[in-house]
Amino acid sequence: MIYLKFLENISFEKYIEFENKHQKSHFLQSYAWGKFCKIIKKQVPYFVGMIDEDDNLVATALILLKKIPLGYSYGYSPRGFIIDYNNKDLIKEFTNNLKVFMKKKKIIYIKFDPDIKYQDIDEYALPIKNGNNNYELYNYMLSLGYKHKGFNKLYEGNQPRYTFRIDLNKPWLDIENKMSKSFLQSVKRSYQYNLTIDNNPDITSFYNLMKITSQKDGFNPHNELYYQTLHDMFKDYVKFFNVNVNIKEQFKRICKELQQLKNNINNVSKKKITDYQDKIRRLEKEKELFNKYNQKTIVICTIITISTNNHIWSFFQASNDIASATGAVMRCYYEAIKWAYNQKCYDFFDLFGTVGDPHTTYKNLASLHDFKRKFGSNYIEFIGEFDLINNNFLYKILPILLTVYRKLKKYKT
């Protein structure tokens, strides 16, 4: 084994240089995410790693510590570690040094969920016979003392254990051909509304859309400061894709087209009358929808992407009812994927999470899965969460301690 030295806090420049070069880089392991979590989540970021005898980094990890009373803390390394998972000696050495670090800092445990595929799966999330897998790595991590938290199928963990990824190294025609017909039809239909796309980082407009989306889908959105801080921390690595529509222009077009259909309905053959009536009903709904808005031009859909030098993720998406009616959501994703492809520097476009049970009875999750499946991307199963435990006793009673601590804190406030 070559000489290796553990570093408790790597300098910004050194960390960024390693992060930008490594194939396992992830925005959740970035220096920017650590600073973001310090501001927004009040977590303490540590940028640890190992250097070889030539002072070159060979492994890093962003560890986010949550402080609790009596000087203890527990940690999380999202999508960490950034390391060569084929090098067992390196993993072992890094693990041993982490254990020393944990004792020194009174860290009860560190959770990590690496960006590592567990096995190849089919569209039903079943393992593909003779497909690739990382069973050996999984067993090796257990032998080093890591505790696996289970193969959950939904969103039980800190990060989704499944996702869809689009391979951007293929020709664009191949990527587009894998997209579903309904997806491409929605994109095509969106052009009739004369939608425009821009990359203006308008936090307020996005936040207003997110409030609409959260109310519709039944979740609590972050506050506006969260999204503003995210933009400020990631700077050149965060990108907005906004879809705009001219309300007045489209309202006039819809009214005109609707009137023409009504004027001509008596001249339509029996074979076409049903289609004609369907068009009229659709346009009546659109007329009512567009009439609710007084503004001339508004943002109806926004996607926020975050990238590293070689990967890109769609992190947030928000939209209103006009976006649903015009195909703007599909158009927004299409434009974002095409932009990422044209940059010629990203290996994949990640849709940031789905379920491992395509037929789940949770309708909102099943709908989300079906929506993302239409992009024609690769269905990925991650290896899952591991806990590296320093204090077994506190690890076991920590959930109880945290419940009591939070109740006392709430009572005092």
Protein Blocks (a to p, Z undefined) as FASTA:
>chain_A
ZZddddfbdcfklmmmmmmmpmkbcfklgmklmmmmmmmnopacdddddddfkopafbdc
dddddddehhiacdddehiacddfklmklmmmmmmmmmmmmmmnopabacddddbdfbdc
dfkopacehiacdklmmmmmmmnopacebjafblmbmbdfbdcdddfkbcfklmmmmpcf
klmmmmmmmmmnopacdfbdcfklmmmmmmmmmmmnopacddfklmmmmmmmnmmmpccd
dddddfklmmmmmmmmmmmmmmmmmmpcfklmmmmmmmmmmmmmmmmmmmmpmbfbdcfb
dcdddddfkbccdfbdcddfklmmnommmmmmmmmmmmmmmnopafbdceeiaafbfkbc
blklmmmmmmmmmnopacdddebjcdddfblmlmmmmmmmmmmmmmmmmmmZZ
